[in-house]
Amino acid sequence: MIKTKSIAKCDCLRLIVGLFVFFQATAFIAQSQITIKNNLMYVDASIFSSGLCSTIRETIIDTGSSVCIIDSTYAVDSCQIKGEQVNATMGNTMGKNINTSYVYLDSIAFGGVVYTKVRCYLVDLAGTLQQFAPKFVIGGEVLKKDLWCCDLKEYTLQRYMRVPKNVVATIKWKKYADAALNLIYFEGKIGGKYTRIFFDTGSVRNAVPSNFDITPTDSVKLPGANIAEKLTYKKVGWCKNVPVEISNLNFNLDFGKSNNSGLKEPCINAEFLQGKKWMLDYKRRRLLILGSD
């Protein structure tokens, strides 16, 4: 009898250890494939609402959005989201507001991770952004919950349980009183001018305000839109190969410069991180660039 109990306890312990090892392995290995289109990072995500599951391939990872957003028409027609809608006002980084509503999704899943009771705003993305419109946006309210690593060598998105040891560069960001929740602002130099820099992976191009002291080298006609303004084509100044310095990193980027952009400070997307493996650590307000494993 004593021997039987001992074996049972041993088997139980082995099972627990096995499950723990399995959980650690799957939590590290599970990942989503990243597709780059118009400088945006697309992944597959699944949303669960009222017992229905919808897989959304047109999902972007957007550090420039405080919250999660779903296209309002797609939410009703394809996902049949029927939760109680709470009226709200949503603003963009240019100070323009729209009337909208939000619901709480039962859960969302991407990169092998499930988040429950996720607040999600319903916005007419297709009507304003048109051909550039994603169907679903994963914003900072969710991204801040874990360490998310974007590998733009292998094009994968993966949740890490802890910060790895192969960190080769760190870019810290600060919390500003006038900034919306969950947004990321670096400090650095653009064209030799010290400035605050908005990090927005949901922006199709890098841009500077109209009063920023760099001179365009050309002018081009480009599409422009945001959640408060419909897509139009505008003539903008084009500043090529501008030197940028953030933390101990130095690189060159092209910037658009428009008289009516509404930008308050320069904005950069993930272009400068192409070919790199990098991680967002919201808790310690830092972006980590990783070396070889």
VOBA-1610 file (N, C-alpha, C; in pm, whole numbers, padded with zeros to 5 digits, always signed):
BEGIN
Met+00084-00121+00000Met+00000+00000+00000Met+00087+00124+00000Ile+00190+00121+00082Ile+00283+00234+00088Ile+00352+00250-00046Lys+00389+00138-00106Lys+00456+00143-00236Lys+00365+00201-00343Thr+00237+00162-00341Thr+00140+00214-00438Thr+00126+00364-00425Lys+00114+00414-00303Lys+00103+00558-00280Lys+00225+00630-00331Ser+00343+00570-00304Ser+00467+00633-00348Ser+00471+00645-00499Ile+00429+00538-00569Ile+00428+00541-00715Ile+00329+00645-00765Ala+00212+00650-00702Ala+00109+00746-00743Ala+00158+00888-00728Lys+00223+00916-00615Lys+00276+01050-00592Lys+00385+01083-00693Cys+00469+00984-00722Cys+00577+01005-00819Cys+00521+01035-00957Asp+00418+00956-00998Asp+00356+00978-01128Asp+00289+01114-01135Cys+00224+01153-01025Cys+00157+01283-01021Cys+00259+01395-01034Leu+00371+01381-00960Leu+00476+01483-00968Leu+00533+01490-01108Arg+00554+01372-01171Arg+00607+01368-01307Arg+00512+01439-01404Leu+00381+01417-01384Leu+00280+01480-01469Leu+00284+01632-01453Ile+00292+01679-01328Ile+00295+01823-01303Ile+00418+01886-01365Val+00534+01821-01345Val+00658+01873-01403Val+00648+01873-01555Gly+00592+01765-01611Gly+00576+01757-01756Gly+00489+01868-01810Leu+00377+01894-01743Leu+00287+02001-01785Leu+00355+02136-01774Phe+00434+02155-01667Phe+00503+02282-01649Phe+00604+02305-01761Val+00681+02200-01794Val+00779+02211-01902Val+00708+02237-02035Phe+00595+02166-02056Phe+00518+02185-02180Phe+00468+02328-02189Phe+00415+02382-02078Phe+00364+02519-02078Phe+00475+02617-02111Gln+00592+02598-02046Gln+00704+02687-02075Gln+00743+02681-02222Ala+00749+02561-02276Ala+00791+02545-02415Ala+00692+02609-02510Thr+00562+02581-02489Thr+00463+02636-02582Thr+00451+02786-02567Ala+00467+02837-02444Ala+00457+02981-02424Ala+00570+03053-02496Phe+00682+02985-02511Phe+00796+03048-02578Phe+00791+03026-02729Ile+00749+02905-02770Ile+00755+02869-02912Ile+00639+02928-02992Ala+00519+02934-02933Ala+00402+02981-03007Ala+00428+03120-03063Gln+00394+03140-03188Gln+00423+03267-03252Gln+00328+03288-03369Ser+00323+03412-03415Ser+00245+03447-03533Ser+00339+03493-03643Gln+00303+03464-03765Gln+00380+03512-03879Gln+00347+03658-03905Ile+00449+03740-03930Ile+00430+03881-03962Ile+00438+03900-04113Thr+00345+03974-04167Thr+00350+04015-04307Thr+00362+04167-04312Ile+00460+04217-04385Ile+00479+04362-04399Ile+00411+04410-04525Lys+00325+04511-04510Lys+00256+04570-04624Lys+00238+04718-04596Asn+00286+04803-04688Asn+00280+04948-04668Asn+00344+04990-04535Asn+00453+04923-04499Asn+00527+04948-04375Asn+00450+04910-04249Leu+00336+04844-04262Leu+00258+04800-04147Leu+00283+04652-04120Met+00271+04612-03993Met+00295+04474-03953Met+00162+04402-03933Tyr+00134+04307-04020Tyr+00009+04231-04015Tyr+00032+04093-03955Val-00061+04049-03871Val-00060+03913-03817Val-00202+03857-03823Asp-00214+03727-03800Asp-00346+03666-03787Asp-00389+03672-03641Ala-00515+03704-03618Ala-00570+03705-03483Ala-00709+03643-03485Ser-00750+03590-03372Ser-00885+03536-03358Ser-00958+03613-03250Ile-01084+03644-03274Ile-01165+03709-03172Ile-01285+03620-03141Phe-01323+03620-03014Phe-01434+03538-02967Phe-01539+03630-02905Ser-01662+03619-02954Ser-01770+03703-02903Ser-01902+03628-02914Ser-01974+03620-02803Ser-02106+03555-02800Ser-02102+03413-02857Gly-01995+03341-02825Gly-01984+03202-02867Gly-01933+03181-03008Leu-01906+03289-03081Leu-01856+03278-03218Leu-01708+03314-03223Cys-01634+03244-03310Cys-01492+03271-03330Cys-01469+03319-03472Ser-01395+03427-03486Ser-01361+03480-03619Ser-01210+03497-03627Thr-01150+03444-03733Thr-01007+03464-03757Thr-00990+03581-03853Ile-00911+03678-03810Ile-00893+03801-03887Ile-00749+03809-03935Arg-00730+03799-04065Arg-00595+03803-04121Arg-00546+03946-04139Glu-00638+04040-04152Glu-00599+04180-04170Glu-00592+04250-04035Thr-00502+04203-03948Thr-00483+04259-03814Thr-00346+04325-03807Ile-00340+04448-03759Ile-00210+04514-03747Ile-00170+04532-03601Ile-00039+04529-03579Ile+00020+04560-03449Ile+00049+04709-03449Asp-00020+04785-03365Asp-00018+04931-03376Asp+00017+04997-03243Thr+00143+05036-03227Thr+00184+05108-03107Thr+00127+05250-03103Gly+00075+05296-03216Gly+00017+05430-03222Gly-00129+05434-03181Ser-00184+05320-03144Ser-00322+05313-03097Ser-00323+05275-02949Ser-00392+05353-02868Ser-00399+05323-02725Ser-00476+05196-02696Val-00573+05165-02782Val-00668+05057-02755Val-00683+04967-02878Cys-00759+04860-02863Cys-00792+04775-02977Cys-00911+04834-03053Ile-00909+04820-03184Ile-01013+04875-03271Ile-01052+04769-03373Ile-01181+04762-03403Ile-01229+04675-03509Ile-01315+04756-03605Asp-01306+04724-03732Asp-01389+04793-03830Asp-01536+04765-03797Ser-01615+04870-03786Ser-01752+04858-03736Ser-01840+04771-03826Thr-01827+04784-03956Thr-01909+04703-04048Thr-01869+04556-04040Tyr-01739+04530-04040Tyr-01690+04392-04031Tyr-01732+04328-03899Ala-01732+04407-03792Ala-01768+04355-03660Ala-01910+04301-03658Val-02002+04372-03723Val-02143+04332-03723Val-02171+04226-03828Asp-02123+04248-03950Asp-02157+04159-04062Asp-02084+04025-04057Ser-01956+04028-04025Ser-01875+03905-04031Ser-01855+03839-03895Cys-01841+03920-03790Cys-01814+03864-03657Cys-01940+03854-03572Gln-02047+03918-03618Gln-02175+03917-03547Gln-02160+03957-03401Ile-02081+04062-03379Ile-02062+04112-03243Ile-02191+04180-03198Lys-02246+04128-03088Lys-02375+04178-03041Lys-02369+04227-02897Gly-02250+04244-02844Gly-02238+04288-02706Gly-02293+04428-02685Glu-02318+04461-02560Glu-02368+04595-02528Glu-02264+04700-02566Gln-02307+04795-02647Gln-02216+04898-02694Gln-02223+05020-02603Val-02106+05066-02559Val-02096+05183-02472Val-02052+05302-02556Asn-02130+05408-02556Asn-02094+05526-02634Asn-01967+05590-02578Ala-01882+05638-02668Ala-01754+05695-02626Ala-01705+05794-02731Thr-01606+05872-02692Thr-01539+05962-02784Thr-01395+05916-02797Met-01349+05906-02921Met-01211+05863-02945Met-01138+05974-03018Gly-01015+06002-02974Gly-00934+06104-03040Gly-00813+06044-03106Asn-00759+06115-03207Asn-00634+06071-03266Asn-00521+06159-03215Thr-00400+06129-03256Thr-00284+06202-03205Thr-00274+06342-03262Met-00364+06377-03351Met-00364+06511-03409Met-00472+06600-03347Gly-00533+06550-03239Gly-00629+06631-03166Gly-00770+06631-03221Lys-00802+06540-03313Lys-00937+06535-03370Lys-01013+06417-03311Asn-01141+06442-03277Asn-01222+06341-03210Asn-01333+06287-03300Ile-01374+06165-03272Ile-01491+06106-03339Ile-01580+06043-03233Asn-01708+06037-03261Asn-01801+05966-03174Asn-01803+05819-03214Thr-01791+05733-03117Thr-01785+05590-03146Thr-01846+05513-03029Ser-01821+05385-03024Ser-01866+05303-02912Ser-01767+05188-02895Tyr-01775+05121-02782Tyr-01689+05005-02762Tyr-01769+04891-02700Val-01715+04772-02718Val-01772+04652-02657Val-01659+04577-02588Tyr-01694+04483-02505Tyr-01594+04393-02446Tyr-01605+04258-02516Leu-01500+04223-02589Leu-01494+04092-02653Leu-01469+03986-02547Asp-01523+03867-02569Asp-01497+03758-02474Asp-01347+03732-02464Ser-01281+03728-02579Ser-01135+03710-02580Ser-01081+03737-02719Ile-00951+03762-02724Ile-00878+03766-02851Ile-00755+03678-02836Ala-00707+03624-02948Ala-00589+03537-02944Ala-00498+03567-03061Phe-00369+03576-03033Phe-00267+03590-03137Phe-00134+03549-03076Gly-00042+03503-03159Gly+00089+03463-03109Gly+00084+03355-03003Gly-00022+03273-03003Gly-00033+03167-02904Gly-00080+03212-02768Val-00125+03338-02756Val-00167+03395-02628Val-00313+03437-02637Val-00388+03411-02531Val-00529+03449-02525Val-00548+03556-02418Tyr-00617+03664-02455Tyr-00654+03769-02360Tyr-00806+03773-02349Thr-00856+03775-02227Thr-01001+03772-02206Thr-01055+03911-02171Lys-01184+03930-02199Lys-01255+04055-02169Lys-01178+04176-02220Val-01160+04180-02349Val-01081+04286-02412Val-01173+04397-02463Arg-01145+04518-02418Arg-01222+04633-02468Arg-01182+04661-02612Cys-01282+04681-02697Cys-01255+04701-02839Cys-01348+04809-02894Tyr-01291+04909-02957Tyr-01369+05020-03013Tyr-01414+04987-03155Leu-01536+05025-03188Leu-01592+05005-03321Leu-01579+05134-03401Val-01501+05130-03508Val-01471+05249-03587Val-01486+05215-03735Asp-01533+05310-03812Asp-01549+05290-03957Asp-01413+05300-04026Leu-01330+05199-04008Leu-01196+05199-04066Leu-01201+05193-04218Ala-01288+05109-04271Ala-01297+05093-04417Ala-01342+05222-04483Gly-01428+05298-04417Gly-01478+05422-04475Gly-01376+05533-04478Thr-01287+05536-04379Thr-01188+05644-04372Thr-01054+05604-04435Leu-01005+05486-04402Leu-00872+05444-04450Leu-00877+05372-04584Gln-00996+05329-04623Gln-01020+05265-04753Gln-00924+05149-04780Gln-00845+05154-04888Gln-00763+05037-04922Gln-00651+05010-04821Phe-00624+05106-04733Phe-00521+05086-04632Phe-00580+05037-04500Ala-00711+05014-04496Ala-00779+04983-04371Ala-00755+04840-04325Pro-00708+04821-04202Pro-00709+04687-04143Pro-00850+04655-04095Lys-00874+04530-04067Lys-01004+04494-04009Lys-00998+04498-03856Phe-00878+04477-03803Phe-00862+04474-03657Phe-00728+04535-03621Val-00725+04610-03512Val-00604+04677-03464Val-00576+04632-03322Ile-00457+04579-03299Ile-00413+04545-03163Ile-00331+04661-03111Gly-00384+04730-03010Gly-00321+04850-02958Gly-00249+04828-02826Gly-00201+04938-02770Gly-00117+04932-02651Gly-00183+04874-02529Glu-00316+04885-02518Glu-00385+04832-02401Glu-00364+04681-02386Val-00345+04612-02498Val-00315+04468-02495Val-00165+04442-02502Leu-00095+04514-02588Leu+00049+04491-02606Leu+00127+04510-02476Lys+00079+04599-02388Lys+00152+04628-02265Lys+00147+04514-02164Lys+00060+04417-02185Lys+00041+04310-02087Lys+00154+04208-02087Asp+00232+04203-02196Asp+00338+04102-02206Asp+00459+04159-02278Leu+00566+04080-02279Leu+00685+04114-02356Leu+00667+04058-02498Trp+00642+04146-02594Trp+00621+04102-02732Trp+00744+04131-02815Cys+00791+04027-02884Cys+00912+04037-02965Cys+00876+04028-03113Cys+00918+04128-03189Cys+00899+04130-03334Cys+01032+04097-03401Asp+01037+03985-03466Asp+01158+03944-03537Asp+01140+03979-03685Leu+01201+04089-03727Leu+01186+04132-03865Leu+01299+04079-03953Lys+01366+03973-03904Lys+01452+03889-03989Lys+01372+03768-04035Glu+01309+03703-03938Glu+01230+03583-03966Glu+01081+03615-03983Tyr+01044+03739-03955Tyr+00905+03786-03968Tyr+00809+03705-03880Thr+00839+03707-03751Thr+00753+03641-03653Thr+00726+03734-03535Leu+00610+03715-03473Leu+00573+03784-03350Leu+00559+03680-03242Gln+00626+03705-03128Gln+00634+03602-03026Gln+00631+03664-02887Arg+00556+03602-02796Arg+00554+03646-02657Arg+00667+03579-02580Tyr+00744+03659-02507Tyr+00850+03606-02421Tyr+00803+03612-02275Met+00850+03518-02195Met+00817+03517-02053Met+00910+03608-01973Arg+01029+03630-02027Arg+01126+03717-01958Arg+01217+03780-02061Val+01287+03885-02021Val+01381+03952-02112Val+01503+03862-02133Pro+01540+03833-02258Pro+01656+03748-02283Pro+01787+03821-02252Lys+01896+03746-02254Lys+02026+03805-02221Lys+02094+03871-02340Asn+02044+03848-02461Asn+02114+03896-02580Asn+02068+04035-02625Val+02048+04125-02528Val+02009+04263-02559Val+02133+04340-02604Val+02127+04401-02722Val+02243+04475-02773Val+02220+04626-02772Ala+02095+04669-02759Ala+02066+04813-02753Ala+01932+04834-02683Thr+01922+04945-02611Thr+01800+04978-02537Thr+01758+05120-02570Ile+01632+05137-02609Ile+01575+05270-02630Ile+01467+05290-02525Lys+01488+05385-02436Lys+01390+05411-02331Lys+01289+05515-02377Trp+01168+05502-02327Trp+01070+05607-02355Trp+01017+05665-02224Lys+00961+05785-02234Lys+00915+05857-02116Lys+00764+05871-02115Lys+00710+05891-01997Lys+00568+05917-01982Lys+00547+06068-01976Tyr+00464+06119-02066Tyr+00438+06262-02073Tyr+00295+06291-02028Ala+00278+06403-01959Ala+00146+06440-01906Ala+00044+06463-02018Asp+00091+06511-02134Asp+00000+06543-02244Asp-00019+06428-02343Ala+00038+06312-02312Ala+00030+06198-02405Ala-00085+06106-02365Ala-00148+06047-02466Ala-00255+05950-02440Ala-00196+05824-02377Leu-00281+05748-02311Leu-00237+05625-02246Leu-00178+05527-02346Asn-00075+05456-02303Asn-00016+05344-02377Asn+00061+05383-02502Leu+00082+05512-02526Leu+00159+05554-02643Leu+00307+05566-02608Ile+00391+05556-02711Ile+00537+05551-02692Ile+00602+05674-02754Tyr+00679+05747-02672Tyr+00752+05864-02719Tyr+00900+05850-02682Phe+00985+05850-02784Phe+01128+05852-02763Phe+01177+05996-02759Glu+01301+06013-02718Glu+01368+06141-02732Glu+01493+06119-02815Gly+01520+06212-02906Gly+01636+06196-02993Gly+01655+06316-03082Lys+01730+06296-03189Lys+01756+06404-03284Lys+01716+06361-03425Ile+01652+06453-03496Ile+01620+06434-03637Ile+01677+06552-03713Gly+01766+06522-03807Gly+01833+06631-03879Gly+01912+06721-03787Gly+01962+06665-03676Gly+02041+06741-03580Gly+01960+06820-03479Lys+01825+06816-03489Lys+01739+06890-03398Lys+01684+06797-03290Tyr+01705+06836-03165Tyr+01657+06756-03053Tyr+01505+06763-03048Thr+01438+06648-03030Thr+01292+06647-03035Thr+01234+06524-02965Arg+01108+06533-02934Arg+01031+06418-02890Arg+00982+06346-03016Ile+00985+06212-03016Ile+00952+06134-03136Ile+00846+06031-03103Phe+00736+06036-03176Phe+00625+05943-03157Phe+00652+05814-03235Phe+00651+05701-03166Phe+00675+05571-03229Phe+00542+05506-03263Asp+00511+05499-03391Asp+00379+05456-03437Asp+00393+05349-03545Thr+00381+05223-03506Thr+00391+05115-03605Thr+00267+05106-03694Gly+00165+05188-03664Gly+00047+05193-03748Gly+00050+05304-03851Ser+00165+05367-03868Ser+00181+05474-03967Ser+00251+05419-04091Val+00198+05453-04209Val+00257+05399-04332Val+00387+05470-04369Arg+00413+05587-04311Arg+00539+05655-04341Arg+00583+05739-04222Asn+00709+05779-04224Asn+00763+05870-04125Asn+00726+06012-04163Ala+00706+06098-04063Ala+00660+06233-04094Ala+00709+06331-03988Val+00719+06458-04027Val+00753+06566-03934Val+00646+06674-03945Pro+00627+06754-03839Pro+00531+06864-03846Pro+00574+06970-03946Ser+00480+07052-03987Ser+00510+07156-04087Ser+00610+07258-04036Asn+00618+07278-03904Asn+00710+07377-03848Asn+00845+07317-03807Phe+00867+07190-03841Phe+00995+07128-03804Phe+01103+07175-03901Asp+01219+07207-03846Asp+01323+07276-03923Asp+01411+07181-04005Ile+01350+07115-04102Ile+01427+07048-04207Ile+01361+07082-04341Thr+01442+07092-04444Thr+01394+07139-04574Thr+01370+07021-04668Pro+01250+07011-04724Pro+01222+06904-04821Pro+01313+06914-04943Thr+01352+06800-04996Thr+01434+06796-05117Thr+01350+06770-05241Asp+01222+06738-05220Asp+01133+06706-05332Asp+00990+06720-05284Ser+00894+06711-05375Ser+00752+06708-05337Ser+00686+06592-05410Val+00598+06523-05339Val+00530+06406-05395Val+00383+06408-05354Lys+00301+06338-05430Lys+00159+06327-05397Lys+00137+06191-05331Leu+00090+06194-05207Leu+00078+06072-05129Leu-00060+06062-05064Pro-00107+05939-05039Pro-00234+05922-04968Pro-00218+05953-04820Gly-00320+06011-04762Gly-00318+06040-04619Gly-00456+06024-04560Ala-00464+05962-04441Ala-00593+05941-04375Ala-00568+05906-04229Asn-00672+05919-04147Asn-00669+05872-04010Asn-00813+05841-03969Ile-00834+05802-03846Ile-00968+05759-03806Ile-01070+05872-03810Ala-01022+05997-03814Ala-01113+06112-03814Ala-01128+06176-03952Glu-01043+06137-04048Glu-01046+06200-04180Glu-01036+06094-04289Lys-01117+06108-04393Lys-01116+06014-04503Lys-00989+06027-04587Leu-00957+05921-04654Leu-00837+05915-04738Leu-00844+06018-04851Thr-00740+06097-04863Thr-00724+06189-04976Thr-00578+06185-05018Tyr-00553+06228-05141Tyr-00415+06237-05189Tyr-00370+06383-05179Lys-00258+06403-05110Lys-00210+06538-05085Lys-00065+06552-05132Lys-00032+06672-05172Lys+00106+06702-05209Lys+00184+06735-05082Val+00291+06662-05059Val+00371+06682-04938Val+00518+06699-04976Gly+00588+06771-04891Gly+00732+06780-04907Gly+00798+06649-04867Trp+00904+06613-04939Trp+00972+06486-04912Trp+01116+06514-04872Cys+01150+06474-04750Cys+01284+06497-04695Cys+01359+06364-04697Lys+01454+06352-04785Lys+01521+06224-04806Lys+01647+06210-04722Asn+01665+06086-04675Asn+01792+06046-04613Asn+01831+06137-04496Val+01735+06163-04408Val+01758+06252-04293Val+01823+06173-04180Pro+01933+06222-04121Pro+01997+06151-04011Pro+01910+06154-03885Val+01900+06039-03820Val+01822+06026-03697Val+01911+05963-03590Glu+01900+06016-03469Glu+01977+05963-03357Glu+01881+05939-03240Ile+01870+05814-03198Ile+01788+05778-03083Ile+01870+05686-02994Ser+01887+05726-02868Ser+01972+05652-02776Ser+02111+05641-02838Asn+02166+05520-02852Asn+02298+05505-02914Asn+02287+05454-03057Leu+02169+05468-03117Leu+02148+05424-03255Leu+02151+05543-03350Asn+02215+05524-03463Asn+02219+05626-03568Asn+02177+05563-03700Phe+02084+05627-03769Phe+02035+05575-03897Phe+01975+05690-03976Asn+01941+05665-04101Asn+01881+05766-04188Asn+01742+05721-04232Leu+01649+05817-04239Leu+01513+05788-04282Leu+01461+05898-04374Asp+01362+05864-04455Asp+01289+05963-04533Asp+01166+06008-04454Phe+01133+06137-04464Phe+01018+06192-04391Phe+00928+06271-04485Gly+00798+06260-04463Gly+00703+06347-04529Gly+00682+06472-04445Lys+00656+06585-04511Lys+00632+06711-04441Lys+00517+06784-04509Ser+00406+06800-04435Ser+00286+06858-04493Ser+00237+06975-04409Asn+00182+07076-04475Asn+00133+07194-04404Asn+00009+07165-04319Asn-00068+07065-04356Asn-00193+07038-04284Asn-00196+06898-04224Ser-00080+06848-04184Ser-00076+06713-04128Ser-00135+06707-03987Gly-00125+06817-03913Gly-00175+06818-03776Gly-00081+06755-03675Leu+00035+06710-03719Leu+00130+06648-03628Leu+00184+06749-03527Lys+00203+06703-03403Lys+00261+06788-03300Lys+00410+06764-03285Glu+00455+06645-03322Glu+00597+06611-03314Glu+00626+06509-03424Pro+00753+06485-03455Pro+00786+06385-03557Pro+00733+06247-03520Cys+00704+06170-03623Cys+00651+06035-03606Cys+00735+05939-03689Ile+00776+05828-03628Ile+00846+05725-03703Ile+00775+05591-03685Asn+00778+05510-03790Asn+00718+05377-03781Asn+00829+05273-03758Ala+00802+05148-03790Ala+00899+05041-03762Ala+01003+05024-03872Glu+01008+05117-03967Glu+01103+05104-04078Glu+01247+05093-04030Phe+01283+05170-03927Phe+01422+05169-03880Phe+01458+05038-03809Leu+01359+04955-03785Leu+01382+04827-03719Leu+01377+04709-03815Gln+01365+04737-03945Gln+01363+04630-04045Gln+01494+04550-04038Gly+01481+04418-04044Gly+01598+04332-04038Gly+01649+04309-03897Lys+01579+04363-03797Lys+01621+04349-03657Lys+01518+04269-03578Lys+01565+04217-03467Lys+01478+04149-03371Lys+01465+04239-03250Trp+01342+04279-03217Trp+01325+04378-03112Trp+01203+04347-03026Met+01205+04400-02905Met+01105+04365-02805Met+01050+04491-02739Leu+00918+04491-02714Leu+00854+04600-02641Leu+00836+04559-02495Asp+00890+04641-02405Asp+00877+04619-02261Asp+00805+04741-02203Tyr+00672+04736-02203Tyr+00593+04851-02158Tyr+00611+04877-02009Lys+00629+04773-01930Lys+00639+04791-01785Lys+00759+04876-01748Arg+00870+04857-01820Arg+00990+04935-01792Arg+01012+05045-01895Arg+00914+05066-01980Arg+00916+05171-02082Arg+01046+05167-02163Arg+01063+05060-02237Arg+01184+05048-02318Arg+01159+04956-02437Leu+01231+04984-02544Leu+01236+04897-02662Leu+01374+04835-02664Leu+01380+04704-02672Leu+01506+04632-02668Leu+01536+04573-02805Ile+01657+04595-02853Ile+01702+04532-02976Ile+01789+04413-02938Leu+01757+04298-02994Leu+01823+04174-02956Leu+01925+04131-03060Gly+02030+04065-03012Gly+02131+04010-03100Gly+02099+03867-03136Ser+02197+03795-03187Ser+02179+03655-03223Ser+02153+03572-03098Asp+02070+03469-03112Asp+02038+03382-02998Asp+02160+03300-02959
//
